[in-house]
Amino acid sequence: MEMLQFPLLREDQIEVRVGQDRGVGKGCSLLLYKDARCDMAILDKAVGPENWQRKHYECKGNLFCSVGIRFPDGWVWKDDCGAETNVEKEKGEASDSFKRACFCWGIGRELYTAPFLWVKDPERGGNGKIIDSFYVEKIAYDDAGMISGLAIKSRKSGKRVIVWQR
């Protein structure tokens, strides 16, 4: 079987969200993730839209997604289950299972090598809730495909809130 290798994610393909908020004066953690549209675009470009497909099924109350890629000898499938999300839980669960199945293929797996990301003083509203959002300005990888450098900016202030290098 031929070796299939997907490209490492670019800055514009990586999303950033607040993970855990410790409260005013204590800061918050940030998480890096990819969305389903990113996975679909990568699959389309890497193998062609006619050479991949997805199927969803339920097993023991969990929604699974199976992503198949056509090889010369036939289809190869990789599966994973998803979790409900806070918004549109059924759609979120389907999207999550798809993204997780794509991780099984190696798409975005480098995100698992991200360091712990902490912002000391995110911008907050009058109610104390974080009103800031963040984006990846720059990312670098080593020869093994692990994240070796990362810069994250605040959308509100435009300032770098994280600069990290291995």
VORO-600662 format. One record per atom (N, C-alpha, C): residue in one letter; y, z, x. Coordinates in steps of 0.05 Angstrom, whole numbers, padded with zeros to 5 digits, always signed. Last residue first. Example, Ala and Ser with C-alpha at 12.3 -4.5 7.8 and 13.67 -1.06 7.14 Angstrom:
BEGIN
S-00045+00142+00257/S-00021+00143+00273/S+00001+00157+00258/A-00114+00156+00264/A-00090+00156+00246/A-00066+00156+00264/
//
This chain:
BEGIN
R+00517+00425+00209/R+00494+00438+00222/R+00497+00437+00252/Q+00577+00439+00176/Q+00563+00422+00195/Q+00540+00438+00207/W+00624+00439+00123/W+00599+00450+00135/W+00587+00430+00154/V+00675+00458+00085/V+00669+00440+00107/V+00646+00453+00122/I+00702+00466+00022/I+00679+00471+00039/I+00678+00449+00060/V+00749+00452+00001/V+00741+00480-00004/V+00716+00487+00012/R+00805+00413+00014/R+00777+00418+00021/R+00770+00447+00016/K+00849+00400-00041/K+00843+00413-00015/K+00813+00414-00011/G+00863+00383-00090/G+00858+00362-00070/G+00852+00373-00043/S+00868+00417-00133/S+00887+00420-00111/S+00886+00397-00091/K+00829+00395-00170/K+00855+00406-00178/K+00876+00406-00156/R+00784+00381-00143/R+00798+00360-00157/R+00826+00370-00165/S+00768+00403-00078/S+00776+00411-00105/S+00791+00387-00118/K+00715+00375-00037/K+00743+00379-00045/K+00746+00389-00073/I+00670+00383+00016/I+00674+00384-00013/I+00703+00390-00019/A+00631+00357+00066/A+00658+00365+00059/A+00661+00362+00029/L+00578+00364+00112/L+00586+00362+00084/L+00615+00372+00081/G+00521+00348+00152/G+00549+00353+00149/G+00558+00348+00121/S+00467+00340+00147/S+00476+00352+00172/S+00506+00359+00171/I+00412+00336+00105/I+00441+00338+00106/I+00450+00353+00131/M+00359+00296+00131/M+00369+00322+00122/M+00399+00322+00123/G+00336+00252+00153/G+00345+00250+00126/G+00355+00276+00114/A+00324+00254+00206/A+00302+00261+00188/A+00311+00260+00158/D+00372+00244+00231/D+00352+00223+00232/D+00328+00229+00213/D+00420+00273+00184/D+00408+00270+00210/D+00386+00249+00209/Y+00479+00254+00147/Y+00450+00260+00148/Y+00441+00258+00177/A+00538+00274+00113/A+00525+00262+00136/A+00496+00271+00136/I+00591+00263+00067/I+00565+00274+00072/I+00553+00259+00096/K+00653+00277+00036/K+00639+00265+00058/K+00612+00279+00061/E+00668+00296-00014/E+00686+00278+00000/E+00671+00263+00022/V+00643+00312-00075/V+00635+00308-00047/V+00653+00287-00034/Y+00684+00353-00117/Y+00670+00329-00111/Y+00663+00327-00081/F+00698+00398-00173/F+00695+00391-00144/F+00681+00365-00141/S+00745+00433-00214/S+00720+00418-00211/S+00721+00407-00182/D+00773+00492-00245/D+00772+00472-00223/D+00745+00457-00225/I+00772+00533-00278/I+00781+00508-00290/I+00781+00485-00269/I+00734+00589-00291/I+00740+00569-00271/I+00748+00543-00286/K+00764+00642-00329/K+00743+00621-00325/K+00753+00600-00306/G+00807+00675-00340/G+00790+00681-00317/G+00768+00661-00311/N+00842+00660-00378/N+00819+00676-00387/N+00800+00683-00364/G+00877+00627-00351/G+00886+00654-00359/G+00864+00672-00369/G+00834+00595-00303/G+00853+00595-00324/G+00860+00624-00331/R+00828+00585-00231/R+00819+00596-00257/R+00842+00595-00277/E+00803+00554-00173/E+00825+00557-00192/E+00814+00565-00219/P+00763+00595-00129/P+00767+00571-00145/P+00790+00576-00165/D+00755+00624-00075/D+00776+00627-00094/D+00781+00602-00111/K+00708+00613-00045/K+00718+00640-00048/K+00738+00643-00071/V+00649+00579-00056/V+00679+00576-00056/V+00690+00603-00063/W+00591+00560-00022/W+00606+00582-00035/W+00636+00576-00033/L+00527+00536-00017/L+00555+00528-00018/L+00570+00549-00034/F+00474+00532+00027/F+00485+00548+00006/F+00516+00543+00006/P+00460+00462+00044/P+00464+00491+00051/P+00473+00506+00026/A+00410+00416+00023/A+00438+00425+00023/A+00439+00455+00031/T+00361+00395+00018/T+00367+00405+00044/T+00396+00415+00046/Y+00356+00372-00032/Y+00342+00398-00028/Y+00348+00410+00000/L+00379+00323-00026/L+00396+00344-00037/L+00383+00372-00034/E+00339+00289-00010/E+00355+00301+00011/E+00373+00323+00000/R+00319+00266-00055/R+00305+00289-00045/R+00321+00304-00023/G+00339+00219-00077/G+00356+00243-00076/G+00343+00268-00066/I+00276+00196-00090/I+00304+00190-00095/I+00321+00216-00096/G+00223+00206-00085/G+00239+00210-00061/G+00269+00204-00065/W+00190+00209-00128/W+00190+00184-00113/W+00207+00185-00088/C+00206+00259-00146/C+00178+00256-00136/C+00175+00230-00121/F+00257+00247-00164/F+00255+00263-00140/F+00227+00260-00128/C+00240+00221-00211/C+00252+00205-00190/C+00253+00220-00164/A+00225+00266-00240/A+00204+00246-00233/A+00215+00228-00210/R+00275+00289-00246/R+00255+00303-00231/R+00232+00284-00222/K+00300+00251-00280/K+00311+00257-00253/K+00291+00270-00235/F+00266+00256-00325/F+00269+00231-00311/F+00279+00235-00282/S+00276+00309-00340/S+00249+00302-00332/S+00249+00275-00317/D+00331+00305-00353/D+00322+00322-00331/D+00294+00315-00321/S+00330+00270-00397/S+00344+00262-00372/S+00334+00279-00349/A+00301+00303-00433/A+00291+00276-00425/A+00304+00267-00399/E+00337+00346-00437/E+00309+00351-00427/E+00297+00324-00418/G+00382+00322-00458/G+00383+00334-00432/G+00356+00339-00420/K+00362+00308-00509/K+00371+00287-00490/K+00372+00298-00462/E+00353+00360-00528/E+00331+00341-00526/E+00338+00318-00507/K+00405+00386-00523/K+00382+00396-00509/K+00359+00376-00507/E+00464+00378-00520/E+00445+00358-00529/E+00418+00364-00516/V+00476+00427-00471/V+00488+00406-00488/V+00467+00386-00495/N+00443+00458-00440/N+00460+00471-00459/N+00473+00452-00479/T+00376+00428-00435/T+00403+00434-00424/T+00419+00448-00447/E+00307+00440-00421/E+00329+00435-00440/E+00355+00442-00426/A+00275+00409-00365/A+00283+00433-00379/A+00306+00426-00398/G+00218+00367-00351/G+00246+00374-00351/G+00251+00400-00366/C+00164+00348-00306/C+00175+00358-00332/C+00204+00366-00329/D+00140+00287-00276/D+00150+00315-00275/D+00161+00322-00302/D+00101+00237-00242/D+00110+00251-00266/D+00123+00278-00259/K+00090+00170-00222/K+00095+00198-00214/K+00110+00212-00237/W+00047+00114-00214/W+00063+00131-00232/W+00066+00159-00219/V+00041+00046-00199/V+00037+00073-00189/V+00057+00091-00204/W+00010-00015-00219/W+00030+00005-00224/W+00022+00032-00211/G-00015-00062-00169/G-00012-00051-00196/G+00009-00029-00197/D-00014-00086-00120/D-00041-00078-00130/D-00039-00065-00158/P+00041-00093-00110/P+00023-00116-00112/P-00004-00110-00124/F+00072-00046-00155/F+00065-00055-00129/F+00046-00079-00131/R+00119-00019-00198/R+00098-00040-00195/R+00096-00047-00165/I+00125+00048-00216/I+00136+00026-00199/I+00113+00007-00195/G+00141+00095-00267/G+00122+00076-00255/G+00136+00055-00239/V+00150+00160-00284/V+00164+00136-00273/V+00144+00119-00258/S+00145+00201-00337/S+00129+00187-00318/S+00144+00162-00310/C+00166+00264-00359/C+00173+00236-00355/C+00155+00225-00333/F+00152+00314-00408/F+00148+00301-00382/F+00159+00273-00382/L+00167+00371-00442/L+00172+00343-00441/L+00170+00333-00412/N+00120+00420-00464/N+00140+00411-00444/N+00143+00381-00445/G+00079+00435-00497/G+00106+00442-00505/G+00128+00434-00485/K+00034+00412-00471/K+00036+00441-00474/K+00065+00450-00480/C+00069+00354-00463/C+00044+00368-00454/C+00049+00398-00455/E+00095+00293-00484/E+00096+00322-00486/E+00069+00333-00478/Y+00128+00239-00449/Y+00106+00250-00465/Y+00108+00280-00464/H+00160+00177-00432/H+00161+00206-00437/H+00138+00215-00454/K+00165+00130-00380/K+00152+00138-00405/K+00155+00168-00408/R+00195+00075-00346/R+00192+00104-00351/R+00180+00108-00378/Q+00190+00027-00293/Q+00192+00035-00321/Q+00188+00065-00323/W+00202-00029-00249/W+00199+00000-00254/W+00202+00005-00284/N+00211-00083-00244/N+00189-00071-00229/N+00188-00040-00230/E+00256-00104-00266/E+00230-00111-00278/E+00206-00097-00265/P+00298-00088-00233/P+00295-00076-00259/P+00269-00082-00273/G+00280-00074-00165/G+00286-00094-00186/G+00280-00082-00213/V+00277-00037-00125/V+00252-00050-00132/V+00256-00072-00153/A+00332-00023-00112/A+00310-00021-00092/A+00285-00037-00099/K+00363-00031-00158/K+00370-00045-00133/K+00347-00045-00113/D+00337+00000-00197/D+00343-00028-00202/D+00348-00043-00176/L+00337+00051-00172/L+00312+00037-00177/L+00316+00007-00182/I+00393+00060-00171/I+00378+00059-00146/I+00351+00044-00150/A+00404+00061-00226/A+00417+00041-00208/A+00402+00038-00182/M+00373+00105-00242/M+00368+00079-00253/M+00380+00057-00236/D+00398+00147-00213/D+00370+00140-00209/D+00364+00112-00218/C+00449+00146-00237/C+00446+00141-00208/C+00418+00133-00202/R+00437+00161-00289/R+00448+00134-00284/R+00446+00126-00254/A+00421+00214-00282/A+00401+00194-00289/A+00411+00165-00284/D+00455+00243-00225/D+00450+00240-00254/D+00431+00217-00258/K+00446+00295-00177/K+00449+00267-00184/K+00444+00264-00213/Y+00479+00352-00146/Y+00459+00339-00162/Y+00465+00310-00166/L+00494+00414-00116/L+00495+00385-00114/L+00473+00374-00132/L+00531+00472-00135/L+00506+00458-00133/L+00510+00428-00132/L+00566+00530-00111/L+00566+00502-00121/L+00539+00490-00117/S+00586+00596-00131/S+00569+00578-00115/S+00571+00550-00128/C+00649+00631-00127/C+00627+00618-00142/C+00611+00601-00123/G+00690+00692-00126/G+00682+00664-00120/G+00659+00654-00136/K+00719+00739-00131/K+00692+00740-00118/K+00681+00712-00112/G+00765+00736-00159/G+00766+00749-00133/G+00740+00749-00118/V+00731+00735-00220/V+00757+00734-00206/V+00756+00749-00180/G+00660+00717-00213/G+00684+00729-00225/G+00708+00727-00208/R+00616+00691-00196/R+00616+00720-00192/R+00640+00733-00204/D+00581+00639-00222/D+00608+00649-00220/D+00607+00679-00219/Q+00536+00592-00198/Q+00539+00619-00207/Q+00568+00628-00202/G+00551+00533-00197/G+00525+00545-00202/G+00528+00573-00214/V+00591+00480-00215/V+00590+00509-00209/V+00563+00519-00216/R+00572+00416-00187/R+00579+00434-00209/R+00578+00463-00199/V+00578+00350-00166/V+00580+00378-00158/V+00586+00394-00183/E+00540+00290-00152/E+00557+00306-00169/E+00557+00335-00159/I+00535+00231-00114/I+00528+00260-00116/I+00549+00274-00133/Q+00552+00181-00106/Q+00528+00184-00123/Q+00521+00214-00128/D+00593+00182-00070/D+00600+00175-00098/D+00576+00177-00117/E+00565+00192-00022/E+00583+00212-00033/E+00588+00207-00063/R+00497+00167-00028/R+00525+00166-00018/R+00541+00187-00032/L+00430+00185-00012/L+00452+00184-00031/L+00479+00183-00017/L+00388+00140+00025/L+00400+00167+00021/L+00425+00164+00003/P+00345+00091-00006/P+00368+00099+00011/P+00377+00128+00005/F+00273+00098-00007/F+00298+00095-00021/F+00321+00103-00003/Q+00216+00064+00012/Q+00235+00084+00020/Q+00262+00078+00006/L+00149+00051+00010/L+00173+00049-00006/L+00192+00071+00002/M+00100+00015+00044/M+00117+00039+00044/M+00143+00034+00029/E+00044-00015+00010/E+00069-00017+00026/E+00085+00009+00023/M-00024+00000+00017/M+00000+00000+00000/M+00025+00000+00018/
//
